[in-house]
Amino acid sequence: MSPTGPIFIGGLSASGKTELRLMLETHPDLLFTRRTYLWTRIYGRFGDLSLPENFERCLQAILSLKHIDVLHPDPARLRAAFLAGPPTYERLFGLLHGQNAARAGKRRWGDQLGLVEEYVDPIFAAFPDARMIHMVRDPRGRFGEHAARARFRRAKVGWDTAEWRRSARLAAQHRARFPDRYLVVSYEALLGRTGPTLRTICRFLEEDFLPEMATAHLKPAENPAGDGRSLNGRPRPREIAFIESHASREMAALGYAPQPVTLTLSSRLQQVFDWPVQAAGMALWQVRGRQRKSWRPGA
């Protein structure tokens, strides 16, 4: 029997989520959406959905989301289906995606959403046949891409490092807990060894590999860099040194080797002033992370 369970693509920004989605949605049986924000902005926020007033508030909040139009929601049909079963957020989200996939004549739906990996427990509990792919990227290359666009670069490296460490740790934990349902894929493998990596992903998803998948990520409409790789930002040697000094364990676990870095006297002097700012960036990210979790059920 062909698999029908949902596919989730998670991970940090600039880690290859979009490139992977573009590849997978080439498959004629798969329908993917991106950034519907159901898990990060709706899940658990409206209380018990068995109460009609809570469900209606939740539904109106969903319908007001900017990106939800891609699911072509039918409120009347959704209400009728929801009332016929368990009143859970997970089921409501599944109905939204499932109705959209059925309307499009697709066998299986998927969703690309940064940080969806934070919700792996309720997702896997609600969808026993779901699969999740967690995209990771060398933190030095990822920061280099961010640095090309960052206004506050000095604090940004600390923020990015803390964010990346958290993502890397989640990747390792979830892969160990759910070895048959959770796959960690590196940006470098996806774009540098596209064919073999896609074949591995397709085996994990129990889907056929199609040759056209390997070039689908080159679509210019969603790829401002043109080749899916870098916007030509380069981390400075002292920034590389900071990242490696604070994320060395997680980098090693994912196969990212340290780079030889030579710091000039000027760089060492600048480092004295930079590192406290970068450490503050890490601390600010950790505070934000605690605030983000505070509202979630069971937190």
N, C-alpha and C positions, 0 to 999 in steps of 0.2 A: 504494500500500500504506500502511495506517495505521502510524504510528510506534510502536515498542515499547520504545525505549531508556529507561533510568531517568532520573528528574528529581530533581536535588538542589537544595534550598533552603538557602543558607548566609548567613552574615553574623553580626553581633554581636547580643547580646540587645537587646530594645526597639527593633528596627529594622524590624519588620513581617513577620518570617518566618511567625509564626502566622497573621496576617491573610491572607497570600498563600496559605498552605496551605489554610485554610478555604475560600477562593475556588476554588482549583483542584480540591479534592476533591469539589466539587459535580458535576464532570464524571462521567458514569456509567462511563467507561472507565478512570478513574484511581483508584489506591489509594495513599494517603499514610500514612506513619507519622512520628512525631516522637521525637527524642531516644532512638534505639536505641543510640547511643554505640558502634557497631561500629568506626567509623574512629578515634575519639579514645581509646578504651579497650582495643581488641583488636588493631588492625592492627599487625602486625610484632612483637608482644610475646612470641610463643611459638616463635620460631625457624622452622625449615624444617618445613612442614606435610606434607611427604612422609614424615616419620617418624611412625609411628602414635602414639607416646606424646605427641608435640607436638600432633598433631591432636586427640587426646582431651583434653588439657589445655585447648586452645583452645576446643573445643566445650563443655566443662564451664563454662569462664569465661563463654562467651556465654549459656548457659542460666541462669547465676546472675544475670545482669543484670536489674535490677528492671523495666526497660521492654521487655524482649525478648518478654514474653508476648503483646504485640500482634501478633507475627509468627506465633504459634501453631506453634512449631517442632516438627517430627516427627524426633527424633534418628535413628531407624532409616532413615527415607527420606533424610534429609540425608547420613548416612554413605554409603549406597549410591550416591547421585548424585555425591558428592564424589570417591569412589574411582574413578569412571569418567572422570575428566578431570584437567586440570592442578591440582596441589595448591597453589593460591594463596589468600591471604586475600581478594583481590578476588572470585574465583570463589565462595568460600564465602559471602561476604556476598550476592552476587547470587543464589545458590541459596536462601538464607533468604528474601529478599524475593520472588524469583520464585515460589517454591512457595506463599507466602502469597497473592500476587496471583492465581495460578491457582486456588487454593482458593476465593477470593472471586469468581471469574469476571471478573476485571479484565484488561484488555489491557496495562496499563502501571503500573509502580510508581514511587513517589517517596519521598524521605526528607528530612525537615526536621531539620537538625542544625547548631548553631552551630559555626563554625570548620571545617566540612567543606571549605571552599575551600582550606584548607591542604593538602588531599590531591588537588588537581585533576589532577596528573600521573599518579599511579597509577589514578585513577578513569577518566580519559579514555583511558589506554592499555588498560585492561581492558574498557571499555565504549565502543567507537567511536561509538555512536549516542547516548551520554548527553548530557544538557543540564544546565547548572548556572545557577541564578539567584542572584545575590549581592545581598542587600538592604543598602542603606546609608541613613543618616539624618543630618540636620544634627547635628553633635556637640553643639551648644548645647541643642537640644531633647532629645536623648538623655540628656545629663547632667541636664537638668531633671527628667526622669522618674526617673532614678536617685536624684537628690538628695532626692526626697520619701521615699525609703525608706532612705537611707544613714545609718549610725551615725557614720561618720568622714568627714564631708563634705569637710573641708579637704584631706585626702590623696586623696580620691576623684576630684576633678577632674583631678589629674595622672595618676592611673591610667587614667581613662577616656580622656583625651586621647591617651596613648601607645597604648592599645588601638585607638582609632579611627583614628589615623594608619596603623598597621599594616594594618588592614582596608581603608582607602581605597587604600593603595598596592597591596595585592594585587588589589583590584578593577580598578585601572588596568592592572596588568601582565597579569593573566589575560585581560581583555577584548582587549588588544592581541595576545596570543598565540593566542587561540582566538575570533576574532570571530564565527564561525558557531555556536559551541557554548556561549558564556559570555555571559550577559546581566546587566548591572548595572541595578537598579531602585531608585529612591529611595522611601522611606517616604512622603514628601510627595506624590509623584506617585500612588502606589498609593491613598492615602486621599483625596487632594484632586481627582484626575482619574481616578477608578476605572475608568470605562468604557473610555476611550481607552487607558489603561495596560494594562488586562487584554487588550484586543484586540492590543496589541503583544506581550504575553507569549504569548498563544495562537498568534500567527503564528510566533514564535520556536520554540515547542514543536510546531508543525504540528498543532495541535488546534483544533477548532471553539470559538468563543466562545459561551457560553450566558448569556443575560441574568441568570439567577438567581445567577451568580457574583458579580455586583457588590454583592450585599447579604449574602452568606454570612458575611462577617467580623463581622457584628453579633451573632452568637450569644452570648448572655450567659454561657454556661458556661465559655468560655475567654477572656473579655474583661472583666477586672475594672474597667477604666475605663468600660465601657459603650459607648463609641464607637470603641475601638481606637486612640485618640490619646494622651492624656496623663493622668497621675495628678496633674496640677496642680502639679508641682514647677517652680520657676522658678530658673534660674541667676542669681546675683547679678552686677552689672556687672563686678566685679573677676574673677569666674570666667569670664565671657564674654571679657574682655580676655586672660586667660591662655590660654584655648582658641584664640582667634584668633591670638595671638602665636606659638603653637607648631604650629598646624595650618593656617596660612593657605594654603600652597601646595596641600595636598591638598583643602582646602575649595574653592578656586578651580577646581581640576580637575573637581570634581563639581557646580559651579554654585552653591555656597553663598556668598553675598555677605557681607561684613563688616557688622556692625551698629554704628551710632553709639553709643558708650558714653561717658557722662559720669561721671567718678569724683569723688566728694566728697573733701574733705580727710580725713575719717575713713576713707573707703574706701582712699585712697592709703596711709594709715598702716597699715591692716590688711593691705594688699597686701605691705608690707615683710616682715611676719611670715608671711603665707600662702604666698607664692610659693616660698620654699625647701622648705616642706612639700609643696607640689604637685610641685615638681621631684623630690623624693624619691619621691613616688608614681609618677612616670614611670619613674624608675630601677628601682624595685622591679618594675614590670611588665616591663621589659626583661629583668631577671634571670630572672623567672619564664618569660618566653618562651623564653629560651635553654635553661632546664632542660627545658621541655616538648619541645623539639626534639631533645634530646640522645639519647633512646632510639630515635628513629625510624630506619628503614632508610635508609641513604645520608646521614644527617645528619653 
